[in-house]
Amino acid sequence: MKDVAARLGLDTSIGYRWMQAARQAGAPKFARLVVAGSRPTGAIAIEVGGALVRVEAGFDSELLREVVSSLSAGAK
């Protein structure tokens, strides 16, 4: 958390408050990011609840949040 907060120019306590608020709201948990290649492509792949979701550059963040939330709920 400390490194992420520093990169974003935020105080570390803000990140912890965001995570606490997300937990209380029942939001999906933070995920571990694994770099799978050496060349950036503008795309990411997310594995949630046994499903692999490939996200291209310019994606709709609200739609992605809904998909991840739905898959997370199904994995419980």
C-alpha positions as YAML, in Angstrom:
chain: A
units: angstrom
residues:
- id: 1
  name: MET
  ca: [0.00, 0.00, 0.00]
- id: 2
  name: LYS
  ca: [2.82, 2.38, 0.84]
- id: 3
  name: ASP
  ca: [4.37, 2.15, -2.65]
- id: 4
  name: VAL
  ca: [1.03, 2.60, -4.41]
- id: 5
  name: ALA
  ca: [0.14, 5.62, -2.29]
- id: 6
  name: ALA
  ca: [3.53, 7.19, -2.95]
- id: 7
  name: ARG
  ca: [3.15, 6.72, -6.73]
- id: 8
  name: LEU
  ca: [-0.27, 8.37, -6.60]
- id: 9
  name: GLY
  ca: [0.92, 11.17, -4.34]
- id: 10
  name: LEU
  ca: [-1.45, 10.15, -1.55]
- id: 11
  name: ASP
  ca: [-1.03, 9.61, 2.15]
- id: 12
  name: THR
  ca: [-0.95, 5.89, 3.00]
- id: 13
  name: SER
  ca: [-3.85, 6.29, 5.44]
- id: 14
  name: ILE
  ca: [-6.16, 7.33, 2.58]
- id: 15
  name: GLY
  ca: [-5.54, 4.01, 0.82]
- id: 16
  name: TYR
  ca: [-6.35, 2.08, 3.97]
- id: 17
  name: ARG
  ca: [-9.54, 4.13, 4.44]
- id: 18
  name: TRP
  ca: [-10.57, 3.36, 0.85]
- id: 19
  name: MET
  ca: [-9.99, -0.37, 1.40]
- id: 20
  name: GLN
  ca: [-11.97, -0.27, 4.67]
- id: 21
  name: ALA
  ca: [-14.87, 1.57, 2.99]
- id: 22
  name: ALA
  ca: [-14.84, -0.93, 0.10]
- id: 23
  name: ARG
  ca: [-14.95, -3.87, 2.55]
- id: 24
  name: GLN
  ca: [-17.89, -2.34, 4.40]
- id: 25
  name: ALA
  ca: [-19.70, -1.74, 1.10]
- id: 26
  name: GLY
  ca: [-19.14, -5.36, 0.07]
- id: 27
  name: ALA
  ca: [-16.99, -4.34, -2.88]
- id: 28
  name: PRO
  ca: [-14.68, -6.88, -4.53]
- id: 29
  name: LYS
  ca: [-11.28, -7.22, -2.88]
- id: 30
  name: PHE
  ca: [-8.08, -5.93, -4.35]
- id: 31
  name: ALA
  ca: [-6.46, -8.35, -6.75]
- id: 32
  name: ARG
  ca: [-2.84, -9.27, -7.22]
- id: 33
  name: LEU
  ca: [-1.46, -8.05, -10.55]
- id: 34
  name: VAL
  ca: [0.78, -10.47, -12.42]
- id: 35
  name: VAL
  ca: [2.72, -9.21, -15.43]
- id: 36
  name: ALA
  ca: [2.49, -11.90, -18.07]
- id: 37
  name: GLY
  ca: [4.67, -10.41, -20.77]
- id: 38
  name: SER
  ca: [7.47, -7.99, -21.40]
- id: 39
  name: ARG
  ca: [5.76, -5.78, -23.99]
- id: 40
  name: PRO
  ca: [2.84, -3.56, -23.01]
- id: 41
  name: THR
  ca: [-0.21, -4.15, -25.21]
- id: 42
  name: GLY
  ca: [-2.80, -1.88, -23.64]
- id: 43
  name: ALA
  ca: [-4.82, -4.93, -22.60]
- id: 44
  name: ILE
  ca: [-5.15, -6.81, -19.33]
- id: 45
  name: ALA
  ca: [-6.62, -10.16, -18.36]
- id: 46
  name: ILE
  ca: [-8.44, -10.62, -15.06]
- id: 47
  name: GLU
  ca: [-9.22, -14.01, -13.53]
- id: 48
  name: VAL
  ca: [-12.25, -13.90, -11.25]
- id: 49
  name: GLY
  ca: [-14.30, -16.81, -9.99]
- id: 50
  name: GLY
  ca: [-12.69, -19.19, -12.45]
- id: 51
  name: ALA
  ca: [-13.43, -16.94, -15.45]
- id: 52
  name: LEU
  ca: [-10.78, -15.13, -17.48]
- id: 53
  name: VAL
  ca: [-11.84, -11.65, -18.63]
- id: 54
  name: ARG
  ca: [-9.68, -9.92, -21.25]
- id: 55
  name: VAL
  ca: [-9.94, -6.13, -21.18]
- id: 56
  name: GLU
  ca: [-8.71, -4.03, -24.09]
- id: 57
  name: ALA
  ca: [-7.58, -0.41, -23.92]
- id: 58
  name: GLY
  ca: [-10.49, 2.04, -23.77]
- id: 59
  name: PHE
  ca: [-12.78, -0.33, -21.83]
- id: 60
  name: ASP
  ca: [-15.91, 0.84, -20.00]
- id: 61
  name: SER
  ca: [-14.80, 0.88, -16.34]
- id: 62
  name: GLU
  ca: [-18.35, 0.75, -14.96]
- id: 63
  name: LEU
  ca: [-19.16, -2.32, -17.07]
- id: 64
  name: LEU
  ca: [-15.93, -3.99, -15.94]
- id: 65
  name: ARG
  ca: [-16.80, -3.26, -12.29]
- id: 66
  name: GLU
  ca: [-20.22, -4.89, -12.77]
- id: 67
  name: VAL
  ca: [-18.73, -7.96, -14.49]
- id: 68
  name: VAL
  ca: [-16.08, -8.46, -11.78]
- id: 69
  name: SER
  ca: [-18.64, -7.93, -9.04]
- id: 70
  name: SER
  ca: [-21.00, -10.47, -10.61]
- id: 71
  name: LEU
  ca: [-18.24, -13.05, -11.08]
- id: 72
  name: SER
  ca: [-16.99, -12.46, -7.52]
- id: 73
  name: ALA
  ca: [-20.49, -13.01, -6.11]
- id: 74
  name: GLY
  ca: [-20.81, -16.26, -8.06]
- id: 75
  name: ALA
  ca: [-17.49, -17.54, -6.69]
- id: 76
  name: LYS
  ca: [-18.60, -17.31, -3.03]
...
